[in-house]
Amino acid sequence: MQHTKYFFLPLTILRKHRRFDKKFVDDSKINPSGRQAMKVIWLLGETNIRAILDELGEAEVPYTTLASTIKNLEKKKYLTSRKIGNVSLYKPTVTEKQYKKSFMQGFVKDYFDNSYKDMVNFCGTRTTKSLRTQRNHCSHRKK
């Protein structure tokens, strides 16, 4: 069994290669709990974890789980933070519109070979089949 050797590129090469800078947003997708938190943050603007919990409803998610989610979003550069006393305030680095656009571009690229036309055709075909099935189902029930 052969072991793979891993190596790390110097940061200067990464910066040139990926246009790495402080505003770089990790292109990994946001998980469902992260999306839930981001929706609230986009709604409230700059906010703290307690305000996000209040908006979500405290029974929805434990404080520590939400704090971990927020820290992960900050590591991925979706959020920035600043401290005021003992409170950390979090602010989105991308708008909801920017995120949705990026998400859809990735979705179309991954599933439809970068063709919006293929995506629309797929959705149209699925909708047409669904409508046909519903019509047939309704016509059989009337008899």
Backbone as JSON, one array per atom type, in Angstrom:
{
  "sequence": "MQHTKYFFLPLTILRKHRRFDKKFVDDSKINPSGRQAMKVIWLLGETNIRAILDELGEAEVPYTTLASTIKNLEKKKYLTSRKIGNVSLYKPTVTEKQYKKSFMQGFVKDYFDNSYKDMVNFCGTRTTKSLRTQRNHCSHRKK",
  "N": [[0.85, -1.18, 0.0], [0.63, 2.12, -0.93], [1.54, 5.26, 0.36], [0.09, 8.44, 0.1], [1.69, 11.46, -0.41], [1.26, 14.53, 1.1], [1.39, 17.97, 0.42], [1.93, 21.41, 1.15], [1.12, 24.4, -0.39], [2.92, 27.46, -0.6], [1.58, 30.46, 0.83], [1.79, 32.71, -0.84], [1.72, 31.66, -3.41], [-0.82, 30.55, -3.41], [-2.33, 32.88, -3.17], [-1.89, 34.11, -5.66], [-2.84, 32.12, -7.37], [-5.58, 31.53, -6.67], [-6.64, 33.98, -6.41], [-6.62, 34.88, -3.81], [-7.72, 36.63, -1.04], [-8.6, 38.83, 1.72], [-11.31, 39.2, 1.37], [-12.15, 36.97, 0.12], [-14.58, 34.58, -0.53], [-15.38, 31.46, 0.59], [-15.96, 28.86, -1.65], [-17.43, 26.71, -0.99], [-20.53, 25.16, -0.33], [-23.2, 26.44, 1.69], [-24.35, 24.82, 4.56], [-27.6, 23.4, 5.59], [-28.29, 24.4, 8.23], [-26.63, 26.59, 8.36], [-27.63, 28.12, 6.24], [-30.14, 28.73, 7.27], [-29.41, 30.34, 9.45], [-28.1, 32.4, 8.04], [-30.23, 33.51, 6.59], [-31.66, 34.81, 8.6], [-29.69, 36.62, 9.46], [-29.33, 38.13, 7.12], [-31.82, 39.31, 7.11], [-31.83, 40.79, 9.54], [-29.49, 42.3, 9.42], [-26.46, 43.66, 10.71], [-25.8, 41.82, 13.55], [-26.2, 39.96, 16.69], [-25.61, 36.73, 18.26], [-27.61, 36.13, 20.14], [-29.8, 37.69, 19.26], [-30.3, 36.45, 16.84], [-31.1, 33.94, 17.73], [-33.45, 34.72, 19.07], [-35.0, 35.48, 16.9], [-35.19, 33.07, 15.49], [-36.43, 31.48, 17.35], [-35.99, 30.1, 20.41], [-36.31, 27.38, 20.98], [-35.79, 26.17, 18.64], [-33.01, 25.83, 17.99], [-30.04, 25.02, 19.83], [-28.03, 27.37, 21.74], [-25.2, 26.99, 21.67], [-24.85, 25.4, 19.42], [-25.74, 27.08, 17.38], [-23.83, 29.11, 17.71], [-21.51, 27.74, 16.91], [-22.15, 27.25, 14.24], [-22.27, 29.88, 13.27], [-19.58, 30.65, 13.66], [-18.36, 28.91, 11.82], [-19.42, 29.94, 9.44], [-18.2, 32.38, 9.5], [-15.5, 31.61, 9.26], [-15.57, 30.67, 6.66], [-15.81, 33.0, 5.39], [-18.28, 34.2, 4.92], [-19.33, 35.82, 6.77], [-18.43, 38.67, 8.75], [-16.94, 39.78, 11.8], [-17.18, 41.82, 14.75], [-16.19, 43.04, 17.91], [-18.0, 44.34, 20.63], [-17.56, 45.28, 23.67], [-18.41, 42.52, 25.55], [-19.82, 41.32, 23.59], [-20.18, 39.84, 20.43], [-20.63, 41.05, 17.22], [-22.12, 40.19, 14.18], [-21.83, 40.38, 10.67], [-23.05, 40.14, 7.36], [-20.98, 39.28, 4.53], [-21.67, 38.93, 1.97], [-24.5, 39.61, -0.07], [-27.89, 38.42, 0.07], [-28.9, 38.1, -2.47], [-26.52, 37.96, -4.01], [-25.48, 35.55, -3.02], [-27.5, 33.71, -3.78], [-27.32, 33.93, -6.55], [-24.71, 32.99, -7.02], [-25.02, 30.4, -5.98], [-26.94, 29.31, -7.74], [-25.51, 29.45, -10.15], [-23.49, 27.59, -9.62], [-25.07, 25.31, -9.25], [-26.28, 24.98, -11.8], [-23.96, 24.61, -13.27], [-22.91, 22.25, -12.11], [-24.98, 20.32, -12.45], [-26.17, 20.64, -14.95], [-24.3, 20.98, -16.94], [-23.45, 23.66, -17.24], [-25.51, 24.85, -18.68], [-28.19, 26.83, -18.94], [-30.37, 26.61, -20.54], [-30.73, 23.82, -20.8], [-31.45, 23.29, -18.15], [-33.88, 24.7, -17.91], [-35.38, 23.36, -19.85], [-35.44, 20.81, -18.65], [-36.87, 21.37, -16.29], [-39.25, 22.32, -17.41], [-40.12, 20.04, -18.8], [-40.53, 18.29, -16.68], [-42.59, 19.66, -15.35], [-44.61, 19.67, -17.3], [-45.09, 16.89, -17.55], [-45.98, 16.39, -14.95], [-48.31, 17.97, -14.83], [-49.82, 16.69, -16.8], [-50.13, 14.16, -15.62], [-51.62, 14.88, -13.36], [-53.96, 15.87, -14.6], [-54.88, 13.51, -15.86], [-55.32, 11.95, -13.58], [-57.36, 13.4, -12.32], [-59.38, 13.26, -14.28], [-59.95, 10.53, -14.27], [-61.03, 10.25, -11.75], [-63.42, 11.59, -11.94], [-65.05, 9.93, -13.41]],
  "CA": [[0.0, 0.0, 0.0], [1.45, 3.3, -1.07], [1.0, 6.43, 1.03], [0.12, 9.68, -0.66], [2.34, 12.56, 0.31], [0.57, 15.8, 0.97], [2.26, 19.12, 0.6], [1.2, 22.66, 1.23], [1.68, 25.47, -1.21], [3.09, 28.72, 0.13], [0.46, 31.38, 0.73], [1.97, 33.62, -1.98], [1.25, 30.95, -4.61], [-2.28, 30.47, -3.29], [-2.9, 34.19, -3.46], [-1.87, 34.32, -7.11], [-3.63, 31.1, -8.05], [-7.02, 31.61, -6.4], [-6.98, 35.38, -6.11], [-6.92, 34.8, -2.4], [-7.57, 37.84, -0.24], [-9.46, 38.81, 2.9], [-12.72, 39.18, 1.0], [-12.44, 35.71, -0.57], [-15.65, 33.79, 0.05], [-15.19, 30.04, 0.32], [-16.97, 28.45, -2.61], [-18.2, 25.57, -0.51], [-21.93, 25.52, -0.11], [-23.62, 26.6, 3.07], [-25.23, 23.72, 4.96], [-28.95, 23.88, 5.92], [-28.34, 25.23, 9.44], [-25.97, 27.84, 8.0], [-28.59, 28.91, 5.43], [-31.17, 29.22, 8.19], [-28.82, 31.47, 10.18], [-27.84, 33.49, 7.09], [-31.51, 34.18, 6.27], [-31.95, 35.73, 9.71], [-28.68, 37.68, 9.44], [-29.68, 39.02, 6.01], [-33.01, 40.05, 7.54], [-31.53, 41.72, 10.63], [-28.28, 43.09, 9.2], [-25.45, 43.36, 11.73], [-26.54, 41.29, 14.7], [-25.49, 39.03, 17.56], [-26.18, 35.38, 18.31], [-28.86, 36.16, 20.92], [-30.87, 38.22, 18.4], [-30.61, 35.41, 15.85], [-31.89, 32.95, 18.46], [-34.78, 35.28, 19.3], [-35.72, 35.45, 15.62], [-35.44, 31.66, 15.16], [-37.17, 30.81, 18.41], [-34.93, 29.4, 21.13], [-36.52, 25.93, 20.95], [-35.35, 25.7, 17.32], [-31.6, 25.43, 17.96], [-29.31, 25.43, 21.04], [-27.12, 28.51, 21.59], [-23.84, 26.55, 21.31], [-24.91, 24.91, 18.04], [-25.81, 28.27, 16.54], [-22.53, 29.78, 17.8], [-20.59, 26.98, 16.05], [-22.57, 27.52, 12.85], [-21.85, 31.26, 12.97], [-18.11, 30.64, 13.54], [-18.04, 28.26, 10.54], [-19.74, 30.9, 8.38], [-17.15, 33.4, 9.56], [-14.3, 31.0, 8.69], [-15.77, 30.58, 5.21], [-15.85, 34.4, 4.92], [-19.63, 34.68, 4.64], [-19.6, 36.8, 7.81], [-17.33, 39.31, 9.47], [-17.38, 40.07, 13.17], [-16.48, 42.83, 15.55], [-16.59, 42.94, 19.32], [-18.35, 45.52, 21.41], [-17.57, 44.73, 25.03], [-18.41, 41.06, 25.54], [-20.73, 40.87, 22.54], [-19.69, 39.82, 19.04], [-21.64, 41.38, 16.21], [-21.81, 39.54, 12.9], [-22.37, 41.11, 9.52], [-22.8, 39.35, 6.14], [-20.06, 39.84, 3.54], [-22.35, 38.82, 0.68], [-25.94, 39.8, 0.04], [-28.68, 37.22, -0.23], [-28.98, 38.03, -3.93], [-25.22, 37.47, -4.49], [-25.37, 34.13, -2.66], [-28.41, 32.93, -4.62], [-26.77, 33.92, -7.9], [-23.57, 32.07, -6.99], [-25.54, 29.05, -5.76], [-27.58, 28.85, -8.98], [-24.46, 29.22, -11.14], [-22.87, 26.32, -9.27], [-26.06, 24.26, -9.49], [-26.39, 24.79, -13.25], [-22.68, 24.07, -13.72], [-22.75, 20.87, -11.63], [-26.03, 19.38, -12.86], [-26.64, 20.86, -16.32], [-23.13, 21.32, -17.77], [-23.42, 25.11, -17.45], [-26.53, 25.22, -19.67], [-29.47, 27.23, -18.38], [-31.38, 26.09, -21.46], [-31.0, 22.44, -20.39], [-32.16, 23.32, -16.88], [-35.26, 25.13, -18.18], [-36.02, 22.23, -20.53], [-35.67, 19.78, -17.66], [-37.97, 21.81, -15.42], [-40.46, 22.36, -18.23], [-40.54, 18.67, -19.06], [-41.06, 17.75, -15.41], [-43.85, 20.33, -15.07], [-45.57, 19.17, -18.27], [-45.45, 15.51, -17.14], [-46.73, 16.49, -13.7], [-49.64, 18.47, -15.16], [-50.5, 15.62, -17.54], [-50.48, 13.15, -14.62], [-52.71, 15.42, -12.54], [-55.17, 15.88, -15.43], [-55.33, 12.13, -16.0], [-55.82, 11.53, -12.28], [-58.64, 14.08, -12.09], [-60.39, 12.75, -15.23], [-60.31, 9.19, -13.81], [-61.84, 10.38, -10.52], [-64.76, 12.09, -12.29], [-65.84, 8.85, -14.04]],
  "C": [[0.89, 1.24, 0.0], [0.78, 4.5, -0.41], [1.14, 7.65, 0.13], [0.78, 10.75, 0.18], [1.57, 13.84, 0.04], [1.6, 16.92, 1.13], [1.4, 20.37, 0.57], [1.9, 23.7, 0.4], [1.87, 26.71, -0.35], [1.91, 29.66, -0.15], [0.58, 32.32, -0.46], [1.49, 32.96, -3.27], [-0.27, 30.85, -4.58], [-2.94, 31.8, -3.64], [-2.96, 34.46, -4.95], [-2.83, 33.38, -7.81], [-5.13, 31.29, -7.87], [-7.5, 33.02, -6.15], [-7.42, 35.49, -4.66], [-6.72, 36.16, -1.74], [-8.55, 37.78, 0.91], [-10.94, 38.73, 2.56], [-13.11, 37.9, 0.28], [-13.52, 34.95, 0.18], [-15.44, 32.35, -0.38], [-16.32, 29.57, -0.59], [-17.73, 27.21, -2.17], [-19.6, 26.04, -0.15], [-22.21, 25.64, 1.38], [-24.56, 25.45, 3.41], [-26.6, 24.27, 5.4], [-29.01, 24.76, 7.17], [-27.67, 26.58, 9.19], [-26.88, 28.74, 7.17], [-29.67, 29.5, 6.3], [-30.65, 30.43, 8.96], [-28.6, 32.66, 9.25], [-29.13, 34.23, 6.72], [-31.86, 35.2, 7.35], [-30.96, 36.9, 9.7], [-28.95, 38.65, 8.29], [-30.89, 39.88, 6.37], [-32.66, 41.14, 8.56], [-30.37, 42.67, 10.34], [-27.25, 42.72, 10.24], [-26.16, 42.97, 13.01], [-25.67, 40.38, 15.54], [-26.23, 37.7, 17.63], [-27.51, 35.37, 19.06], [-30.03, 36.66, 20.07], [-31.27, 37.2, 17.33], [-31.47, 34.33, 16.5], [-33.31, 33.44, 18.7], [-35.63, 35.2, 18.04], [-36.09, 34.02, 15.23], [-36.42, 31.01, 16.13], [-36.18, 29.9, 19.12], [-35.09, 27.89, 21.12], [-35.97, 25.32, 19.66], [-33.93, 25.14, 17.34], [-30.9, 25.87, 19.25], [-28.3, 26.55, 20.73], [-25.75, 28.06, 21.08], [-23.79, 26.05, 19.87], [-24.92, 26.08, 17.07], [-24.47, 29.01, 16.55], [-21.5, 29.07, 16.92], [-20.89, 27.23, 14.58], [-22.09, 28.89, 12.41], [-20.33, 31.32, 12.79], [-17.68, 29.99, 12.23], [-18.33, 29.19, 9.37], [-18.69, 32.01, 8.33], [-15.84, 32.87, 8.96], [-14.38, 30.91, 7.17], [-15.9, 31.95, 4.57], [-17.23, 34.86, 4.45], [-20.03, 35.77, 5.62], [-18.3, 37.45, 8.27], [-17.85, 39.59, 10.88], [-16.58, 41.21, 13.76], [-17.03, 42.73, 16.96], [-16.92, 44.31, 19.87], [-18.53, 45.02, 22.84], [-17.44, 43.22, 24.95], [-19.23, 40.48, 24.4], [-20.06, 40.92, 21.17], [-20.85, 40.12, 18.12], [-21.19, 40.8, 14.88], [-22.54, 40.25, 11.78], [-22.07, 40.28, 8.26], [-21.83, 40.06, 5.2], [-20.64, 39.76, 2.13], [-23.84, 39.04, 0.92], [-26.64, 38.49, -0.29], [-28.76, 37.02, -1.75], [-27.67, 37.48, -4.52], [-25.07, 35.98, -4.21], [-26.25, 33.27, -3.57], [-27.87, 32.83, -6.05], [-25.61, 32.93, -7.98], [-24.03, 30.62, -6.84], [-26.14, 28.49, -7.06], [-26.54, 28.6, -10.07], [-23.77, 27.88, -10.88], [-23.79, 25.15, -9.55], [-26.17, 23.94, -10.98], [-25.1, 24.17, -13.8], [-22.56, 22.58, -13.36], [-23.75, 19.89, -12.24], [-26.47, 19.51, -14.32], [-25.53, 21.32, -17.25], [-23.12, 22.79, -18.19], [-24.44, 25.6, -18.47], [-27.86, 25.54, -18.98], [-30.61, 26.7, -19.24], [-31.74, 24.65, -21.09], [-31.77, 22.39, -19.08], [-33.63, 23.68, -17.09], [-36.03, 24.01, -18.89], [-36.36, 21.12, -19.56], [-36.86, 20.14, -16.78], [-39.28, 21.85, -16.18], [-41.0, 20.99, -18.52], [-41.17, 18.07, -17.82], [-42.43, 18.36, -15.11], [-44.94, 19.82, -16.01], [-46.02, 17.76, -17.9], [-46.32, 15.53, -15.9], [-48.15, 16.95, -13.97], [-50.46, 17.4, -15.88], [-50.97, 14.53, -16.57], [-51.64, 13.62, -13.77], [-54.01, 15.46, -13.32], [-55.74, 14.48, -15.57], [-55.93, 11.62, -14.69], [-57.2, 12.13, -12.01], [-59.72, 13.52, -13.02], [-60.83, 11.35, -14.83], [-61.22, 9.26, -12.59], [-63.25, 10.81, -10.85], [-65.65, 10.97, -12.84], [-66.52, 7.97, -13.06]]
}
